[in-house]
Amino acid sequence: MDRILTALIGFWGEPVVVGNTNAQTGPFYAIKAINGPVVFSALAFTKSGQSLSSGDRLVEGDVLFGPVASFTLTSGKVIAYKVGI
């Protein structure tokens, strides 16, 4: 299932591997943790206006579905699937 989901999301969006602490702007369909734990210092959703708290984390293999407007990592590495190519 994970491969199918990754393939479908990757087909419709541009995958971006992020392993630094620079702010990333989307929008993104999904964010998958590939080297964790992944800790966010900031993460904002596009439509709801809600955000995760600083220090929230994903473990390796977790997928956070968006739409995500932007995010910044404290640690870890993710594949972020950008909307539209």
Steps between C-alpha positions, in 0.01 A plus 500: 500500500779742589660463155166554327427811706849639444474435125159669473601804699833521319325476163293812566760702684869575492690315776749715689746343745560730796756441773590855602359769727404746223134602474320307223201651320235291328232422459575134566267198464680299764821476701659160562765445768793307350763549770375569846387597732391802298445803723327815373573850628209628286226348285191678361206345317366677190123494538428467870745766616605259774856408582697243696677598818874545500658167590230280346655198335457218253676165520662345194233382255224731629310702239338833581231589247441862404441731349802649678589864428850499651725323747840521666688201640707492816633151424445198278438464128176495300364466150254785448266456202445843346164565335507516121795464270 
